[in-house]
Amino acid sequence: MGVIVDVIIPVYNEEDSIGKVIVEIPDSIVRNVVVCNNGSKDRTATVAESHGAIVVHQPIKGYGNACLKGMEYIAQLAVKPDIIVFLDGDYSDYPSEIVDLIKPIITRNVDMVIGSRALGEMQSGAMMPQQIFGNWLATTLIRIIYGYEFTDLGPFRALKYSVLEEMGMEDKTFGWTVEMQVKAAKMKLKTTEIPVKYRKRIGKSKVSGTIKGTILAGHKILWTIFKLI
């Protein structure tokens, strides 16, 4: 295609799933798979490397911290990518759908594409009720405050690398995805969503799997939406 695509995968204790994720990434269109090891205590880093990924280490906990470390690695490459894809390492997404995710950027010059679980096929139990409600509330607030239509804060997303640089991403924890979408709205970017499939993750969620994680994530997402007004 003549388009360079790099993938960033933040991970924490995903030794049972990260290999499956990497194997299903279409290597015919992806140059680098950068796995950002966020202080894992298991064999996540070893498994990722054995499957051909580039592993960078960020011992300071936080989803955003891990993503920022991956961006730091890509920023020092001699040849920068055209497109960045963010993907979770728990095998809940379908990595083969990267082909569909990047297509609007290549064919329609879209700046950012969100893989929407709300629009796609979701396995029963793949998202907790509080996640579904939180996504609805956050996207509704973004529509009301910023005038942009989203149906999901899903982590599976693609955007132009030049746009990602312009965003100046800062959030270090749970507000990463919503920060990106709010900044896209404020920058008046050309965005779209595509339906993606979603299945039960391998292992227990570090966020929605605990009451504390759910409360902290919900608070941070709402705080980020209002902070950026």
C-alpha positions as CSV (number, residue, x, y, z in Angstrom):
1,M,0.0,0.0,0.0
2,G,3.0,2.3,0.5
3,V,1.7,3.2,3.9
4,I,3.7,2.5,7.1
5,V,1.6,1.2,10.0
6,D,2.9,0.7,13.5
7,V,0.9,-0.9,16.4
8,I,1.2,0.1,20.1
9,I,-0.1,-2.5,22.7
10,P,0.0,-1.5,26.4
11,V,0.1,-4.6,28.6
12,Y,0.2,-5.6,32.2
13,N,0.3,-9.3,33.1
14,E,-1.0,-10.6,29.8
15,E,1.3,-13.6,29.3
16,D,-1.6,-15.9,28.4
17,S,-3.0,-13.5,25.7
18,I,-0.3,-11.4,24.2
19,G,1.1,-14.1,21.9
20,K,-2.3,-14.7,20.5
21,V,-2.8,-11.0,19.8
22,I,0.6,-10.6,18.0
23,V,0.1,-13.7,15.9
24,E,-3.2,-12.3,14.5
25,I,-1.9,-8.9,13.6
26,P,-1.6,-8.8,9.8
27,D,2.1,-8.5,9.3
28,S,1.6,-7.8,5.6
29,I,0.5,-4.3,6.5
30,V,2.1,-3.7,9.9
31,R,5.8,-2.7,10.2
32,N,6.3,-2.7,14.0
33,V,4.4,-4.2,16.9
34,V,5.5,-2.2,20.0
35,V,4.4,-3.9,23.2
36,C,4.6,-1.5,26.2
37,N,5.2,-3.6,29.3
38,N,3.7,-1.7,32.2
39,G,5.4,-3.4,35.1
40,S,4.2,-6.9,34.5
41,K,5.1,-9.5,37.1
42,D,4.7,-12.5,34.7
43,R,6.3,-13.6,31.4
44,T,4.4,-11.0,29.3
45,A,7.6,-9.4,27.9
46,T,9.3,-12.7,27.2
47,V,6.3,-14.0,25.3
48,A,5.9,-10.8,23.3
49,E,9.5,-10.9,22.2
50,S,9.3,-14.5,21.3
51,H,6.5,-13.6,18.9
52,G,8.5,-10.9,17.2
53,A,7.3,-7.8,19.0
54,I,9.5,-4.9,20.1
55,V,9.1,-4.6,23.9
56,V,9.6,-1.3,25.8
57,H,9.4,-1.1,29.5
58,Q,7.4,1.4,31.6
59,P,7.5,0.4,35.3
60,I,5.3,3.3,36.3
61,K,1.8,2.0,36.3
62,G,-0.9,3.6,34.1
63,Y,-2.5,2.8,30.8
64,G,-1.5,6.2,29.5
65,N,2.0,5.9,30.8
66,A,2.4,2.7,28.8
67,C,1.0,4.3,25.6
68,L,3.3,7.3,26.0
69,K,6.3,5.0,26.3
70,G,5.4,3.3,23.1
71,M,5.0,6.7,21.4
72,E,8.4,7.7,22.8
73,Y,10.0,4.6,21.1
74,I,8.3,5.4,17.7
75,A,9.4,9.1,17.9
76,Q,13.0,8.1,17.8
77,L,12.7,6.0,14.7
78,A,14.5,7.3,11.6
79,V,11.4,6.6,9.5
80,K,8.1,7.5,11.2
81,P,4.9,5.7,10.5
82,D,2.0,7.1,8.6
83,I,-0.6,5.5,10.8
84,I,-0.6,4.4,14.5
85,V,-2.9,1.7,15.7
86,F,-3.7,1.2,19.4
87,L,-4.8,-2.3,20.5
88,D,-5.2,-4.0,23.9
89,G,-3.2,-7.1,24.8
90,D,-6.0,-9.1,26.4
91,Y,-7.3,-10.7,23.2
92,S,-10.7,-9.1,23.5
93,D,-10.3,-7.3,20.1
94,Y,-9.8,-9.0,16.8
95,P,-6.4,-7.9,15.5
96,S,-7.2,-8.9,11.9
97,E,-9.7,-6.0,11.8
98,I,-6.7,-3.6,11.7
99,V,-7.2,-3.9,7.9
100,D,-10.7,-2.4,8.2
101,L,-9.7,0.1,10.9
102,I,-7.0,1.8,8.7
103,K,-9.0,1.8,5.5
104,P,-10.9,5.1,6.0
105,I,-7.6,6.8,6.7
106,I,-6.1,5.5,3.4
107,T,-9.1,5.8,1.2
108,R,-11.0,8.8,2.6
109,N,-8.3,10.8,4.3
110,V,-9.9,10.4,7.8
111,D,-7.8,11.6,10.7
112,M,-8.9,9.1,13.3
113,V,-10.9,5.9,13.3
114,I,-12.5,4.4,16.4
115,G,-13.3,0.7,16.5
116,S,-16.8,0.7,18.0
117,R,-17.9,-2.2,20.1
118,A,-21.3,-0.7,20.4
119,L,-21.8,-0.8,16.7
120,G,-20.3,-4.3,16.2
121,E,-20.8,-7.8,17.4
122,M,-20.2,-8.2,21.1
123,Q,-20.0,-11.6,22.9
124,S,-22.3,-11.8,25.8
125,G,-20.5,-10.8,29.0
126,A,-17.5,-9.2,27.2
127,M,-18.3,-5.8,28.7
128,M,-19.6,-5.3,32.2
129,P,-22.8,-3.3,32.7
130,Q,-20.9,-0.4,34.2
131,Q,-18.6,-0.3,31.2
132,I,-21.6,-0.1,28.8
133,F,-23.2,2.7,30.9
134,G,-19.9,4.5,31.3
135,N,-19.3,4.5,27.5
136,W,-22.9,5.8,26.9
137,L,-22.5,8.6,29.5
138,A,-19.1,9.7,28.3
139,T,-20.0,9.7,24.6
140,T,-23.2,11.5,25.3
141,L,-21.3,14.2,27.2
142,I,-18.8,14.6,24.3
143,R,-21.7,15.0,21.9
144,I,-23.4,17.6,24.1
145,I,-20.3,19.6,25.1
146,Y,-18.1,19.3,22.0
147,G,-20.6,18.4,19.2
148,Y,-18.9,15.2,18.1
149,E,-20.7,11.9,17.6
150,F,-19.0,8.8,19.1
151,T,-20.6,5.6,20.3
152,D,-17.6,4.1,22.2
153,L,-14.4,4.9,24.0
154,G,-13.0,1.6,22.7
155,P,-9.2,1.3,22.9
156,F,-8.9,-0.3,19.4
157,R,-8.3,2.7,17.2
158,A,-6.2,4.1,14.4
159,L,-5.0,7.6,13.6
160,K,-2.5,9.5,11.5
161,Y,0.8,9.7,13.2
162,S,1.1,13.4,12.4
163,V,-2.3,14.0,14.1
164,L,-1.2,12.0,17.2
165,E,1.8,14.2,17.5
166,E,-0.3,17.4,17.2
167,M,-2.6,16.2,20.0
168,G,0.1,16.4,22.7
169,M,-1.3,13.5,24.6
170,E,-0.8,13.8,28.4
171,D,-3.0,11.5,30.4
172,K,-1.1,8.8,32.2
173,T,-3.9,6.6,33.4
174,F,-7.6,5.8,32.7
175,G,-8.4,9.0,30.8
176,W,-6.2,8.2,27.8
177,T,-8.9,7.2,25.3
178,V,-11.4,9.9,26.2
179,E,-8.6,12.6,26.1
180,M,-7.8,11.5,22.5
181,Q,-11.4,11.8,21.5
182,V,-12.1,15.1,23.2
183,K,-8.9,16.6,21.6
184,A,-10.0,15.2,18.2
185,A,-13.3,17.1,18.7
186,K,-11.6,20.3,19.8
187,M,-9.2,20.1,16.8
188,K,-12.2,19.6,14.5
189,L,-10.6,16.4,13.1
190,K,-12.2,14.2,10.5
191,T,-13.2,11.2,12.5
192,T,-15.3,8.1,12.0
193,E,-16.2,4.8,13.6
194,I,-16.4,1.3,12.3
195,P,-18.1,-1.7,13.9
196,V,-15.7,-4.2,15.4
197,K,-16.2,-7.5,17.1
198,Y,-15.5,-7.9,20.8
199,R,-15.1,-11.0,22.9
200,K,-14.4,-11.9,26.6
201,R,-10.9,-11.0,27.5
202,I,-8.4,-13.6,28.6
203,G,-7.9,-13.1,32.4
204,K,-9.4,-10.6,34.7
205,S,-9.7,-6.9,33.8
206,K,-7.5,-4.6,35.9
207,V,-10.1,-1.9,35.6
208,S,-13.7,-3.2,35.3
209,G,-12.8,-6.4,37.1
210,T,-12.7,-4.5,40.5
211,I,-15.0,-2.0,42.2
212,K,-12.1,0.3,42.9
213,G,-10.9,0.2,39.3
214,T,-14.3,0.9,38.0
215,I,-14.8,3.9,40.3
216,L,-11.4,5.3,39.6
217,A,-11.7,4.9,35.8
218,G,-15.2,6.5,35.8
219,H,-14.1,9.4,37.8
220,K,-11.0,10.0,35.6
221,I,-13.0,9.8,32.4
222,L,-15.6,12.3,33.5
223,W,-12.9,14.6,35.0
224,T,-11.0,14.6,31.7
225,I,-14.1,15.4,29.6
226,F,-14.8,18.6,31.7
227,K,-11.1,19.5,32.3
228,L,-10.5,20.0,28.5
229,I,-13.5,22.3,27.9
